[in-house]
Structure formats: structure tokens, C-alpha cells
Amino acid sequence: MGMMEHCRIIDLPKHADPRGNLSVIEGGVQVPFDIERVYYLYDVPGGSSRAGHGHVELQQLMIAMSGSFDVIVDDGYERKKFHLNRSYYGLYIPKMMWREVENFSSGGVCLVLASTKFDKADYHYDYDDFAAMVRRRDAAESKP
């Protein structure tokens, strides 16, 4: 049915050194997709939220590079909140998921690694329509 079971925190490798730590992210190695796009959210005003949409094909890894924030994911059946506050933890969000990013701390920076280049057609901004699309897809896939 839903994709929530695939949504998870990925512990990124952390190479500790007295001169500073180093973490590495390679597409297909630490993340289960090739990285096609990278962007980041920053200077988010207090009380504001970002995202508020779903994707059919896009997969993402979200990382708190500085500060903290919450990511709410929803597969059309279940909602779950993740608190991100470490640069060596990434939240993997599979395709067919709705996401909202909120509660940014002062100075919070969210780095996003994406599996596809920008495609406006893959963005769905109405939650009820997105959830209905998920259920139609699941019903079609469950037919013999």
C-alpha cells in the first residue's frame, strides 16, 4: 500500500578528525538513487514552512546542514514527523510522498539531494488530490 515504510533516516559516514569532520554522500551508495539536482533552503522566517506538496517520481534526501527543522511526510495513508538536527543524518523520502518542512531554527539550513531534475508536472500542491491519486494507483496495482 503506502510508501511510509521506505521513508527512513540514513546515517551518513562521518570521518572524525581534529581539524574538522568530513561526511561523504554518493548517489547509489549512501542514497538509493542517482543525484540529479541539489538545492538548499535557508533564511526561512520564523513560523514559516516550506514544501507543502507531493511528488510522484521524485526521491529526496534532506539533511540539516545547520540548525534544525521538522519534516512531515505523508504517503496518503499515514503521516510521520522527523526532527532533523545533525549534518550526518539524512531523511530519505521515496517517490509518491507528500512532504512539509517546518519549525526551522534560527540559521537552519536544509540541504536537499534530488533524484530528478526539476519537473513542474511532478509537483502536486493539493493534498486531497494527491492522496486520491495514491489510492487510485494502489487500487490499480492490486487488481489481478
N, CA, C and O atoms as CSV, one atom per row, in Angstrom:
chain,resi,resn,atom,element,x,y,z
A,1,MET,N,N,0.820,-1.187,0.000
A,1,MET,CA,C,0.000,0.000,0.000
A,1,MET,C,C,0.869,1.259,0.000
A,1,MET,O,O,1.365,1.663,-1.052
A,2,GLY,N,N,1.058,1.878,1.157
A,2,GLY,CA,C,1.769,3.143,1.230
A,2,GLY,C,C,3.281,2.974,1.178
A,2,GLY,O,O,3.808,1.862,1.219
A,3,MET,N,N,3.954,4.104,1.086
A,3,MET,CA,C,5.410,4.119,0.963
A,3,MET,C,C,6.116,4.477,2.272
A,3,MET,O,O,7.342,4.588,2.299
A,4,MET,N,N,5.360,4.659,3.354
A,4,MET,CA,C,5.948,5.137,4.605
A,4,MET,C,C,7.076,4.229,5.098
A,4,MET,O,O,8.064,4.716,5.648
A,5,GLU,N,N,6.936,2.930,4.909
A,5,GLU,CA,C,7.966,2.003,5.403
A,5,GLU,C,C,9.324,2.244,4.752
A,5,GLU,O,O,10.352,1.842,5.296
A,6,HIS,N,N,9.335,2.900,3.587
A,6,HIS,CA,C,10.598,3.171,2.898
A,6,HIS,C,C,11.235,4.488,3.334
A,6,HIS,O,O,12.407,4.740,3.056
A,7,CYS,N,N,10.464,5.316,4.012
A,7,CYS,CA,C,10.942,6.608,4.494
A,7,CYS,C,C,11.784,6.348,5.746
A,7,CYS,O,O,11.312,5.722,6.695
A,8,ARG,N,N,13.036,6.832,5.744
A,8,ARG,CA,C,13.903,6.484,6.871
A,8,ARG,C,C,15.073,7.461,7.000
A,8,ARG,O,O,15.412,8.196,6.073
A,9,ILE,N,N,15.668,7.434,8.183
A,9,ILE,CA,C,16.889,8.201,8.429
A,9,ILE,C,C,18.073,7.368,7.951
A,9,ILE,O,O,18.203,6.193,8.295
A,10,ILE,N,N,18.924,7.991,7.159
A,10,ILE,CA,C,20.156,7.351,6.699
A,10,ILE,C,C,21.311,7.968,7.479
A,10,ILE,O,O,21.494,9.185,7.489
A,11,ASP,N,N,22.079,7.113,8.124
A,11,ASP,CA,C,23.250,7.538,8.892
A,11,ASP,C,C,24.412,7.681,7.911
A,11,ASP,O,O,24.949,6.683,7.431
A,12,LEU,N,N,24.794,8.905,7.617
A,12,LEU,CA,C,25.866,9.158,6.656
A,12,LEU,C,C,27.221,8.929,7.317
A,12,LEU,O,O,27.376,9.167,8.515
A,13,PRO,N,N,28.206,8.466,6.538
A,13,PRO,CA,C,29.519,8.241,7.137
A,13,PRO,C,C,30.101,9.553,7.663
A,13,PRO,O,O,30.024,10.596,7.013
A,14,LYS,N,N,30.679,9.469,8.846
A,14,LYS,CA,C,31.293,10.648,9.468
A,14,LYS,C,C,32.738,10.302,9.783
A,14,LYS,O,O,33.019,9.418,10.592
A,15,HIS,N,N,33.647,11.011,9.131
A,15,HIS,CA,C,35.072,10.802,9.354
A,15,HIS,C,C,35.556,11.909,10.291
A,15,HIS,O,O,35.732,13.058,9.889
A,16,ALA,N,N,35.766,11.527,11.554
A,16,ALA,CA,C,36.172,12.495,12.573
A,16,ALA,C,C,37.662,12.788,12.455
A,16,ALA,O,O,38.471,11.894,12.205
A,17,ASP,N,N,37.998,14.040,12.638
A,17,ASP,CA,C,39.384,14.483,12.542
A,17,ASP,C,C,39.520,15.720,13.434
A,17,ASP,O,O,38.595,16.529,13.496
A,18,PRO,N,N,40.643,15.882,14.118
A,18,PRO,CA,C,40.813,17.076,14.955
A,18,PRO,C,C,40.667,18.381,14.163
A,18,PRO,O,O,40.342,19.419,14.739
A,19,ARG,N,N,40.904,18.332,12.852
A,19,ARG,CA,C,40.791,19.532,12.011
A,19,ARG,C,C,39.361,19.798,11.575
A,19,ARG,O,O,39.083,20.831,10.965
A,20,GLY,N,N,38.441,18.874,11.883
A,20,GLY,CA,C,37.043,19.013,11.466
A,20,GLY,C,C,36.548,17.718,10.858
A,20,GLY,O,O,37.336,16.931,10.333
A,21,ASN,N,N,35.265,17.499,10.926
A,21,ASN,CA,C,34.672,16.259,10.426
A,21,ASN,C,C,34.380,16.345,8.935
A,21,ASN,O,O,34.223,17.429,8.373
A,22,LEU,N,N,34.311,15.167,8.308
A,22,LEU,CA,C,34.018,15.062,6.883
A,22,LEU,C,C,32.965,13.984,6.687
A,22,LEU,O,O,33.104,12.873,7.199
A,23,SER,N,N,31.919,14.307,5.952
A,23,SER,CA,C,30.910,13.312,5.568
A,23,SER,C,C,30.824,13.285,4.055
A,23,SER,O,O,30.973,14.312,3.393
A,24,VAL,N,N,30.581,12.096,3.512
A,24,VAL,CA,C,30.529,11.894,2.067
A,24,VAL,C,C,29.167,11.335,1.692
A,24,VAL,O,O,28.622,10.477,2.386
A,25,ILE,N,N,28.621,11.832,0.585
A,25,ILE,CA,C,27.359,11.307,0.061
A,25,ILE,C,C,27.563,11.029,-1.421
A,25,ILE,O,O,27.879,11.935,-2.191
A,26,GLU,N,N,27.383,9.771,-1.817
A,26,GLU,CA,C,27.487,9.386,-3.216
A,26,GLU,C,C,26.169,8.767,-3.653
A,26,GLU,O,O,25.608,7.916,-2.963
A,27,GLY,N,N,25.682,9.207,-4.809
A,27,GLY,CA,C,24.455,8.640,-5.352
A,27,GLY,C,C,24.624,7.154,-5.609
A,27,GLY,O,O,25.642,6.721,-6.149
A,28,GLY,N,N,23.624,6.373,-5.222
A,28,GLY,CA,C,23.675,4.929,-5.410
A,28,GLY,C,C,24.489,4.204,-4.350
A,28,GLY,O,O,24.526,2.974,-4.340
A,29,VAL,N,N,25.143,4.944,-3.455
A,29,VAL,CA,C,25.928,4.327,-2.385
A,29,VAL,C,C,25.233,4.603,-1.047
A,29,VAL,O,O,24.613,3.707,-0.475
A,30,GLN,N,N,25.334,5.831,-0.551
A,30,GLN,CA,C,24.650,6.172,0.699
A,30,GLN,C,C,23.166,6.451,0.478
A,30,GLN,O,O,22.350,6.252,1.378
A,31,VAL,N,N,22.822,6.909,-0.713
A,31,VAL,CA,C,21.414,7.170,-1.049
A,31,VAL,C,C,21.002,6.224,-2.172
A,31,VAL,O,O,21.812,5.915,-3.045
A,32,PRO,N,N,19.746,5.759,-2.162
A,32,PRO,CA,C,19.317,4.745,-3.133
A,32,PRO,C,C,18.888,5.322,-4.484
A,32,PRO,O,O,17.987,4.786,-5.129
A,33,PHE,N,N,19.532,6.415,-4.916
A,33,PHE,CA,C,19.228,6.983,-6.230
A,33,PHE,C,C,20.438,7.765,-6.725
A,33,PHE,O,O,21.315,8.129,-5.942
A,34,ASP,N,N,20.477,8.019,-8.031
A,34,ASP,CA,C,21.490,8.896,-8.598
A,34,ASP,C,C,21.069,10.335,-8.315
A,34,ASP,O,O,19.889,10.669,-8.422
A,35,ILE,N,N,22.007,11.169,-7.964
A,35,ILE,CA,C,21.714,12.560,-7.615
A,35,ILE,C,C,21.717,13.403,-8.889
A,35,ILE,O,O,22.741,13.530,-9.560
A,36,GLU,N,N,20.558,13.974,-9.211
A,36,GLU,CA,C,20.410,14.798,-10.413
A,36,GLU,C,C,20.308,16.291,-10.107
A,36,GLU,O,O,20.519,17.123,-10.990
A,37,ARG,N,N,19.986,16.631,-8.859
A,37,ARG,CA,C,19.780,18.039,-8.514
A,37,ARG,C,C,20.078,18.230,-7.033
A,37,ARG,O,O,19.799,17.357,-6.210
A,38,VAL,N,N,20.643,19.375,-6.711
A,38,VAL,CA,C,20.943,19.738,-5.322
A,38,VAL,C,C,20.444,21.165,-5.099
A,38,VAL,O,O,20.704,22.053,-5.911
A,39,TYR,N,N,19.730,21.379,-4.001
A,39,TYR,CA,C,19.325,22.735,-3.636
A,39,TYR,C,C,19.244,22.825,-2.120
A,39,TYR,O,O,19.311,21.807,-1.430
A,40,TYR,N,N,19.101,24.030,-1.604
A,40,TYR,CA,C,19.027,24.188,-0.159
A,40,TYR,C,C,18.075,25.309,0.215
A,40,TYR,O,O,17.887,26.273,-0.528
A,41,LEU,N,N,17.480,25.151,1.393
A,41,LEU,CA,C,16.539,26.117,1.958
A,41,LEU,C,C,17.234,26.810,3.120
A,41,LEU,O,O,17.839,26.151,3.965
A,42,TYR,N,N,17.150,28.128,3.166
A,42,TYR,CA,C,17.810,28.875,4.235
A,42,TYR,C,C,17.108,30.212,4.433
A,42,TYR,O,O,16.285,30.615,3.611
A,43,ASP,N,N,17.431,30.888,5.508
A,43,ASP,CA,C,16.793,32.166,5.860
A,43,ASP,C,C,15.271,32.048,5.868
A,43,ASP,O,O,14.569,32.971,5.454
A,44,VAL,N,N,14.768,30.914,6.338
A,44,VAL,CA,C,13.318,30.712,6.424
A,44,VAL,C,C,12.813,31.495,7.640
A,44,VAL,O,O,13.263,31.241,8.757
A,45,PRO,N,N,11.895,32.433,7.446
A,45,PRO,CA,C,11.400,33.230,8.575
A,45,PRO,C,C,10.719,32.355,9.632
A,45,PRO,O,O,10.111,31.335,9.310
A,46,GLY,N,N,10.830,32.765,10.884
A,46,GLY,CA,C,10.182,32.036,11.976
A,46,GLY,C,C,8.700,31.849,11.717
A,46,GLY,O,O,8.018,32.785,11.298
A,47,GLY,N,N,8.200,30.662,11.960
A,47,GLY,CA,C,6.789,30.353,11.765
A,47,GLY,C,C,6.421,29.975,10.346
A,47,GLY,O,O,5.291,29.556,10.095
A,48,SER,N,N,7.354,30.113,9.407
A,48,SER,CA,C,7.072,29.751,8.014
A,48,SER,C,C,7.356,28.274,7.784
A,48,SER,O,O,8.106,27.645,8.530
A,49,SER,N,N,6.747,27.739,6.745
A,49,SER,CA,C,7.024,26.358,6.354
A,49,SER,C,C,7.332,26.332,4.868
A,49,SER,O,O,6.985,27.253,4.128
A,50,ARG,N,N,7.988,25.262,4.448
A,50,ARG,CA,C,8.346,25.082,3.046
A,50,ARG,C,C,7.759,23.756,2.571
A,50,ARG,O,O,7.187,22.990,3.346
A,51,ALA,N,N,7.917,23.514,1.295
A,51,ALA,CA,C,7.389,22.317,0.630
A,51,ALA,C,C,5.867,22.411,0.595
A,51,ALA,O,O,5.340,23.327,-0.037
A,52,GLY,N,N,5.138,21.505,1.245
A,52,GLY,CA,C,3.686,21.515,1.155
A,52,GLY,C,C,3.222,21.007,-0.193
A,52,GLY,O,O,2.317,21.568,-0.811
A,53,HIS,N,N,3.865,19.926,-0.644
A,53,HIS,CA,C,3.496,19.327,-1.921
A,53,HIS,C,C,3.930,17.864,-1.943
A,53,HIS,O,O,4.675,17.405,-1.077
A,54,GLY,N,N,3.450,17.155,-2.941
A,54,GLY,CA,C,3.816,15.759,-3.127
A,54,GLY,C,C,4.478,15.563,-4.475
A,54,GLY,O,O,4.328,16.377,-5.386
A,55,HIS,N,N,5.214,14.463,-4.585
A,55,HIS,CA,C,5.859,14.093,-5.846
A,55,HIS,C,C,5.472,12.664,-6.198
A,55,HIS,O,O,5.327,11.812,-5.321
A,56,VAL,N,N,5.307,12.417,-7.483
A,56,VAL,CA,C,5.018,11.071,-7.958
A,56,VAL,C,C,6.316,10.308,-8.184
A,56,VAL,O,O,6.432,9.154,-7.772
A,57,GLU,N,N,7.290,10.931,-8.831
A,57,GLU,CA,C,8.530,10.242,-9.206
A,57,GLU,C,C,9.749,10.633,-8.376
A,57,GLU,O,O,10.641,9.811,-8.172
A,58,LEU,N,N,9.800,11.849,-7.903
A,58,LEU,CA,C,10.997,12.362,-7.240
A,58,LEU,C,C,11.280,11.659,-5.918
A,58,LEU,O,O,10.373,11.422,-5.120
A,59,GLN,N,N,12.541,11.334,-5.699
A,59,GLN,CA,C,13.044,10.853,-4.411
A,59,GLN,C,C,13.983,11.937,-3.879
A,59,GLN,O,O,14.614,12.652,-4.657
A,60,GLN,N,N,14.072,12.057,-2.559
A,60,GLN,CA,C,14.918,13.089,-1.971
A,60,GLN,C,C,15.650,12.572,-0.740
A,60,GLN,O,O,15.231,11.612,-0.093
A,61,LEU,N,N,16.750,13.238,-0.444
A,61,LEU,CA,C,17.428,13.095,0.832
A,61,LEU,C,C,17.539,14.502,1.401
A,61,LEU,O,O,18.134,15.379,0.775
A,62,MET,N,N,16.970,14.725,2.587
A,62,MET,CA,C,17.020,16.030,3.252
A,62,MET,C,C,17.972,15.945,4.433
A,62,MET,O,O,17.938,14.992,5.212
A,63,ILE,N,N,18.833,16.970,4.555
A,63,ILE,CA,C,19.852,16.997,5.601
A,63,ILE,C,C,19.850,18.371,6.265
A,63,ILE,O,O,19.806,19.394,5.582
A,64,ALA,N,N,19.896,18.394,7.586
A,64,ALA,CA,C,20.041,19.656,8.326
A,64,ALA,C,C,21.526,19.992,8.375
A,64,ALA,O,O,22.259,19.469,9.214
A,65,MET,N,N,21.967,20.860,7.480
A,65,MET,CA,C,23.378,21.235,7.441
A,65,MET,C,C,23.734,22.180,8.588
A,65,MET,O,O,24.881,22.229,9.032
A,66,SER,N,N,22.751,22.918,9.053
A,66,SER,CA,C,22.932,23.825,10.182
A,66,SER,C,C,21.585,23.973,10.873
A,66,SER,O,O,20.548,23.999,10.210
A,67,GLY,N,N,21.591,24.068,12.184
A,67,GLY,CA,C,20.340,24.229,12.913
A,67,GLY,C,C,19.466,22.989,12.840
A,67,GLY,O,O,19.958,21.865,12.739
A,68,SER,N,N,18.157,23.216,12.893
A,68,SER,CA,C,17.224,22.088,12.905
A,68,SER,C,C,15.905,22.486,12.263
A,68,SER,O,O,15.616,23.667,12.066
A,69,PHE,N,N,15.109,21.467,11.939
A,69,PHE,CA,C,13.766,21.652,11.390
A,69,PHE,C,C,13.055,20.312,11.448
A,69,PHE,O,O,13.674,19.275,11.687
A,70,ASP,N,N,11.748,20.345,11.227
A,70,ASP,CA,C,10.933,19.131,11.189
A,70,ASP,C,C,10.474,18.878,9.759
A,70,ASP,O,O,10.158,19.809,9.019
A,71,VAL,N,N,10.444,17.607,9.386
A,71,VAL,CA,C,9.910,17.203,8.090
A,71,VAL,C,C,8.730,16.280,8.360
A,71,VAL,O,O,8.862,15.270,9.053
A,72,ILE,N,N,7.585,16.634,7.810
A,72,ILE,CA,C,6.390,15.799,7.917
A,72,ILE,C,C,6.194,15.127,6.571
A,72,ILE,O,O,6.104,15.792,5.539
A,73,VAL,N,N,6.129,13.804,6.589
A,73,VAL,CA,C,5.907,13.040,5.361
A,73,VAL,C,C,4.572,12.313,5.474
A,73,VAL,O,O,4.135,11.948,6.566
A,74,ASP,N,N,3.940,12.113,4.334
A,74,ASP,CA,C,2.601,11.525,4.292
A,74,ASP,C,C,2.489,10.740,2.993
A,74,ASP,O,O,2.720,11.279,1.911
A,75,ASP,N,N,2.133,9.466,3.107
A,75,ASP,CA,C,2.005,8.623,1.914
A,75,ASP,C,C,0.554,8.457,1.467
A,75,ASP,O,O,0.249,7.572,0.668
A,76,GLY,N,N,-0.337,9.300,1.976
A,76,GLY,CA,C,-1.751,9.205,1.635
A,76,GLY,C,C,-2.535,8.340,2.600
A,76,GLY,O,O,-3.765,8.317,2.561
A,77,TYR,N,N,-1.824,7.623,3.474
A,77,TYR,CA,C,-2.448,6.754,4.471
A,77,TYR,C,C,-2.006,7.112,5.885
A,77,TYR,O,O,-2.773,6.986,6.840
A,78,GLU,N,N,-0.770,7.556,6.003
A,78,GLU,CA,C,-0.152,7.764,7.314
A,78,GLU,C,C,0.752,8.996,7.259
A,78,GLU,O,O,1.386,9.264,6.239
A,79,ARG,N,N,0.805,9.745,8.369
A,79,ARG,CA,C,1.697,10.904,8.495
A,79,ARG,C,C,2.744,10.600,9.567
A,79,ARG,O,O,2.460,9.941,10.567
A,80,LYS,N,N,3.951,11.091,9.334
A,80,LYS,CA,C,5.018,10.885,10.302
A,80,LYS,C,C,5.916,12.120,10.308
A,80,LYS,O,O,6.184,12.716,9.264
A,81,LYS,N,N,6.377,12.493,11.506
A,81,LYS,CA,C,7.249,13.662,11.646
A,81,LYS,C,C,8.656,13.212,12.017
A,81,LYS,O,O,8.839,12.358,12.884
A,82,PHE,N,N,9.645,13.797,11.350
A,82,PHE,CA,C,11.054,13.560,11.639
A,82,PHE,C,C,11.686,14.893,12.034
A,82,PHE,O,O,11.462,15.911,11.379
A,83,HIS,N,N,12.469,14.881,13.101
A,83,HIS,CA,C,13.201,16.077,13.522
A,83,HIS,C,C,14.645,15.902,13.060
A,83,HIS,O,O,15.315,14.951,13.461
A,84,LEU,N,N,15.120,16.809,12.227
A,84,LEU,CA,C,16.492,16.731,11.728
A,84,LEU,C,C,17.328,17.824,12.372
A,84,LEU,O,O,16.939,18.992,12.383
A,85,ASN,N,N,18.487,17.435,12.912
A,85,ASN,CA,C,19.358,18.411,13.568
A,85,ASN,C,C,20.832,18.012,13.545
A,85,ASN,O,O,21.633,18.577,14.291
A,86,ARG,N,N,21.196,17.063,12.715
A,86,ARG,CA,C,22.589,16.624,12.592
A,86,ARG,C,C,22.956,16.545,11.109
A,86,ARG,O,O,22.176,16.050,10.296
A,87,SER,N,N,24.148,17.035,10.766
A,87,SER,CA,C,24.557,17.059,9.357
A,87,SER,C,C,24.981,15.689,8.837
A,87,SER,O,O,25.240,15.541,7.642
A,88,TYR,N,N,25.056,14.697,9.698
A,88,TYR,CA,C,25.415,13.354,9.252
A,88,TYR,C,C,24.212,12.403,9.263
A,88,TYR,O,O,24.380,11.190,9.140
A,89,TYR,N,N,23.011,12.946,9.407
A,89,TYR,CA,C,21.774,12.173,9.258
A,89,TYR,C,C,20.973,12.774,8.109
A,89,TYR,O,O,20.774,13.988,8.048
A,90,GLY,N,N,20.521,11.927,7.208
A,90,GLY,CA,C,19.683,12.387,6.111
A,90,GLY,C,C,18.361,11.648,6.125
A,90,GLY,O,O,18.316,10.451,6.409
A,91,LEU,N,N,17.286,12.355,5.819
A,91,LEU,CA,C,15.971,11.725,5.728
A,91,LEU,C,C,15.712,11.353,4.281
A,91,LEU,O,O,15.622,12.222,3.413
A,92,TYR,N,N,15.593,10.050,4.022
A,92,TYR,CA,C,15.258,9.571,2.685
A,92,TYR,C,C,13.745,9.618,2.512
A,92,TYR,O,O,12.998,9.071,3.323
A,93,ILE,N,N,13.303,10.278,1.445
A,93,ILE,CA,C,11.881,10.373,1.115
A,93,ILE,C,C,11.683,9.725,-0.249
A,93,ILE,O,O,12.150,10.259,-1.256
A,94,PRO,N,N,10.998,8.581,-0.300
A,94,PRO,CA,C,10.792,7.897,-1.582
A,94,PRO,C,C,9.753,8.616,-2.440
A,94,PRO,O,O,9.145,9.598,-2.013
A,95,LYS,N,N,9.564,8.116,-3.640
A,95,LYS,CA,C,8.536,8.689,-4.520
A,95,LYS,C,C,7.153,8.445,-3.923
A,95,LYS,O,O,6.998,7.640,-3.004
A,96,MET,N,N,6.160,9.139,-4.448
A,96,MET,CA,C,4.762,9.039,-4.004
A,96,MET,C,C,4.587,9.458,-2.546
A,96,MET,O,O,3.849,8.823,-1.792
A,97,MET,N,N,5.275,10.535,-2.156
A,97,MET,CA,C,5.175,11.045,-0.785
A,97,MET,C,C,4.882,12.541,-0.800
A,97,MET,O,O,5.403,13.288,-1.628
A,98,TRP,N,N,4.039,12.955,0.131
A,98,TRP,CA,C,3.779,14.362,0.415
A,98,TRP,C,C,4.775,14.788,1.478
A,98,TRP,O,O,5.103,13.999,2.365
A,99,ARG,N,N,5.268,16.030,1.409
A,99,ARG,CA,C,6.208,16.499,2.419
A,99,ARG,C,C,5.947,17.951,2.786
A,99,ARG,O,O,5.517,18.760,1.963
A,100,GLU,N,N,6.224,18.255,4.057
A,100,GLU,CA,C,6.154,19.617,4.589
A,100,GLU,C,C,7.384,19.807,5.469
A,100,GLU,O,O,7.768,18.899,6.207
A,101,VAL,N,N,7.999,20.976,5.394
A,101,VAL,CA,C,9.180,21.272,6.204
A,101,VAL,C,C,8.842,22.500,7.046
A,101,VAL,O,O,8.458,23.542,6.515
A,102,GLU,N,N,8.990,22.366,8.375
A,102,GLU,CA,C,8.561,23.438,9.275
A,102,GLU,C,C,9.462,23.508,10.502
A,102,GLU,O,O,10.381,22.707,10.669
A,103,ASN,N,N,9.175,24.481,11.351
A,103,ASN,CA,C,9.891,24.669,12.627
A,103,ASN,C,C,11.396,24.853,12.440
A,103,ASN,O,O,12.196,24.279,13.178
A,104,PHE,N,N,11.771,25.659,11.447
A,104,PHE,CA,C,13.193,25.947,11.236
A,104,PHE,C,C,13.740,26.721,12.426
A,104,PHE,O,O,13.129,27.686,12.884
A,105,SER,N,N,14.885,26.294,12.918
A,105,SER,CA,C,15.569,27.070,13.952
A,105,SER,C,C,16.233,28.271,13.281
A,105,SER,O,O,16.385,28.306,12.060
A,106,SER,N,N,16.622,29.245,14.084
A,106,SER,CA,C,17.352,30.389,13.549
A,106,SER,C,C,18.647,29.882,12.914
A,106,SER,O,O,19.406,29.156,13.555
A,107,GLY,N,N,18.897,30.248,11.690
A,107,GLY,CA,C,20.097,29.787,10.992
A,107,GLY,C,C,19.978,28.393,10.406
A,107,GLY,O,O,20.971,27.845,9.927
A,108,GLY,N,N,18.791,27.806,10.433
A,108,GLY,CA,C,18.599,26.460,9.897
A,108,GLY,C,C,18.804,26.412,8.387
A,108,GLY,O,O,18.325,27.277,7.653
A,109,VAL,N,N,19.521,25.390,7.940
A,109,VAL,CA,C,19.764,25.184,6.511
A,109,VAL,C,C,19.410,23.742,6.175
A,109,VAL,O,O,19.932,22.807,6.783
A,110,CYS,N,N,18.520,23.569,5.202
A,110,CYS,CA,C,18.097,22.243,4.741
A,110,CYS,C,C,18.687,21.989,3.364
A,110,CYS,O,O,18.315,22.649,2.394
A,111,LEU,N,N,19.601,21.040,3.276
A,111,LEU,CA,C,20.177,20.621,2.000
A,111,LEU,C,C,19.318,19.493,1.447
A,111,LEU,O,O,18.981,18.554,2.169
A,112,VAL,N,N,18.961,19.582,0.159
A,112,VAL,CA,C,18.118,18.566,-0.466
A,112,VAL,C,C,18.837,17.991,-1.677
A,112,VAL,O,O,19.242,18.725,-2.578
A,113,LEU,N,N,18.991,16.671,-1.689
A,113,LEU,CA,C,19.511,15.949,-2.847
A,113,LEU,C,C,18.318,15.304,-3.527
A,113,LEU,O,O,17.514,14.640,-2.872
A,114,ALA,N,N,18.193,15.492,-4.837
A,114,ALA,CA,C,17.009,15.033,-5.559
A,114,ALA,C,C,17.384,14.069,-6.680
A,114,ALA,O,O,18.455,14.173,-7.278
A,115,SER,N,N,16.483,13.133,-6.949
A,115,SER,CA,C,16.728,12.087,-7.943
A,115,SER,C,C,16.443,12.521,-9.375
A,115,SER,O,O,16.838,11.832,-10.316
A,116,THR,N,N,15.767,13.647,-9.554
A,116,THR,CA,C,15.451,14.120,-10.911
A,116,THR,C,C,15.708,15.616,-11.008
A,116,THR,O,O,15.757,16.327,-10.005
A,117,LYS,N,N,15.869,16.064,-12.227
A,117,LYS,CA,C,15.919,17.496,-12.469
A,117,LYS,C,C,14.524,18.062,-12.218
A,117,LYS,O,O,13.558,17.305,-12.126
A,118,PHE,N,N,14.409,19.374,-12.107
A,118,PHE,CA,C,13.120,19.996,-11.846
A,118,PHE,C,C,12.132,19.647,-12.957
A,118,PHE,O,O,12.444,19.767,-14.141
A,119,ASP,N,N,10.936,19.212,-12.556
A,119,ASP,CA,C,9.851,18.897,-13.487
A,119,ASP,C,C,8.551,19.361,-12.849
A,119,ASP,O,O,8.024,18.710,-11.946
A,120,LYS,N,N,8.040,20.484,-13.319
A,120,LYS,CA,C,6.834,21.074,-12.736
A,120,LYS,C,C,5.675,20.085,-12.706
A,120,LYS,O,O,4.856,20.127,-11.788
A,121,ALA,N,N,5.593,19.195,-13.696
A,121,ALA,CA,C,4.489,18.229,-13.774
A,121,ALA,C,C,4.514,17.232,-12.616
A,121,ALA,O,O,3.495,16.603,-12.329
A,122,ASP,N,N,5.657,17.075,-11.947
A,122,ASP,CA,C,5.769,16.115,-10.842
A,122,ASP,C,C,5.394,16.736,-9.489
A,122,ASP,O,O,5.410,16.044,-8.471
A,123,TYR,N,N,5.060,18.018,-9.468
A,123,TYR,CA,C,4.666,18.704,-8.236
A,123,TYR,C,C,3.146,18.706,-8.118
A,123,TYR,O,O,2.442,19.097,-9.049
A,124,HIS,N,N,2.646,18.265,-6.963
A,124,HIS,CA,C,1.203,18.232,-6.698
A,124,HIS,C,C,0.953,19.004,-5.404
A,124,HIS,O,O,1.433,18.615,-4.339
A,125,TYR,N,N,0.192,20.109,-5.505
A,125,TYR,CA,C,0.034,21.043,-4.392
A,125,TYR,C,C,-1.265,20.886,-3.614
A,125,TYR,O,O,-1.427,21.515,-2.568
A,126,ASP,N,N,-2.182,20.076,-4.086
A,126,ASP,CA,C,-3.445,19.858,-3.373
A,126,ASP,C,C,-3.378,18.498,-2.689
A,126,ASP,O,O,-3.347,17.463,-3.355
A,127,TYR,N,N,-3.355,18.503,-1.350
A,127,TYR,CA,C,-3.184,17.246,-0.620
A,127,TYR,C,C,-4.283,16.235,-0.931
A,127,TYR,O,O,-3.986,15.063,-1.164
A,128,ASP,N,N,-5.538,16.657,-0.939
A,128,ASP,CA,C,-6.641,15.718,-1.180
A,128,ASP,C,C,-6.525,15.070,-2.552
A,128,ASP,O,O,-6.768,13.871,-2.693
A,129,ASP,N,N,-6.156,15.844,-3.561
A,129,ASP,CA,C,-5.960,15.285,-4.905
A,129,ASP,C,C,-4.793,14.303,-4.918
A,129,ASP,O,O,-4.866,13.247,-5.546
A,130,PHE,N,N,-3.712,14.661,-4.218
A,130,PHE,CA,C,-2.543,13.785,-4.165
A,130,PHE,C,C,-2.893,12.460,-3.489
A,130,PHE,O,O,-2.552,11.395,-4.003
A,131,ALA,N,N,-3.573,12.518,-2.339
A,131,ALA,CA,C,-3.954,11.296,-1.614
A,131,ALA,C,C,-4.886,10.436,-2.456
A,131,ALA,O,O,-4.765,9.211,-2.449
A,132,ALA,N,N,-5.816,11.057,-3.183
A,132,ALA,CA,C,-6.728,10.302,-4.054
A,132,ALA,C,C,-5.952,9.629,-5.181
A,132,ALA,O,O,-6.260,8.497,-5.554
A,133,MET,N,N,-4.948,10.316,-5.726
A,133,MET,CA,C,-4.116,9.736,-6.780
A,133,MET,C,C,-3.353,8.518,-6.252
A,133,MET,O,O,-3.244,7.505,-6.942
A,134,VAL,N,N,-2.834,8.615,-5.048
A,134,VAL,CA,C,-2.119,7.494,-4.426
A,134,VAL,C,C,-3.051,6.290,-4.290
A,134,VAL,O,O,-2.669,5.169,-4.624
A,135,ARG,N,N,-4.248,6.515,-3.810
A,135,ARG,CA,C,-5.205,5.411,-3.608
A,135,ARG,C,C,-5.634,4.787,-4.933
A,135,ARG,O,O,-5.794,3.570,-5.023
A,136,ARG,N,N,-5.823,5.625,-5.973
A,136,ARG,CA,C,-6.163,5.085,-7.304
A,136,ARG,C,C,-5.025,4.221,-7.831
A,136,ARG,O,O,-5.258,3.149,-8.389
A,137,ARG,N,N,-3.800,4.689,-7.651
A,137,ARG,CA,C,-2.640,3.919,-8.103
A,137,ARG,C,C,-2.573,2.585,-7.379
A,137,ARG,O,O,-2.352,1.545,-8.000
A,138,ASP,N,N,-2.766,2.613,-6.057
A,138,ASP,CA,C,-2.715,1.380,-5.275
A,138,ASP,C,C,-3.831,0.421,-5.668
A,138,ASP,O,O,-3.608,-0.787,-5.741
A,139,ALA,N,N,-5.027,0.941,-5.922
A,139,ALA,CA,C,-6.156,0.092,-6.334
A,139,ALA,C,C,-5.868,-0.551,-7.686
A,139,ALA,O,O,-6.173,-1.726,-7.891
A,140,ALA,N,N,-5.284,0.208,-8.606
A,140,ALA,CA,C,-4.964,-0.327,-9.936
A,140,ALA,C,C,-3.874,-1.392,-9.848
A,140,ALA,O,O,-3.923,-2.390,-10.567
A,141,GLU,N,N,-2.889,-1.185,-8.968
A,141,GLU,CA,C,-1.795,-2.150,-8.825
A,141,GLU,C,C,-2.234,-3.422,-8.119
A,141,GLU,O,O,-1.611,-4.468,-8.301
A,142,SER,N,N,-3.293,-3.358,-7.316
A,142,SER,CA,C,-3.732,-4.543,-6.572
A,142,SER,C,C,-4.678,-5.427,-7.381
A,142,SER,O,O,-5.001,-6.535,-6.952
A,143,LYS,N,N,-5.128,-4.953,-8.549
A,143,LYS,CA,C,-6.011,-5.773,-9.388
A,143,LYS,C,C,-5.188,-6.844,-10.084
A,143,LYS,O,O,-4.060,-6.592,-10.506
A,144,PRO,N,N,-5.763,-8.061,-10.205
A,144,PRO,CA,C,-5.010,-9.155,-10.851
A,144,PRO,C,C,-4.835,-8.944,-12.331
A,144,PRO,O,O,-4.226,-9.775,-13.006
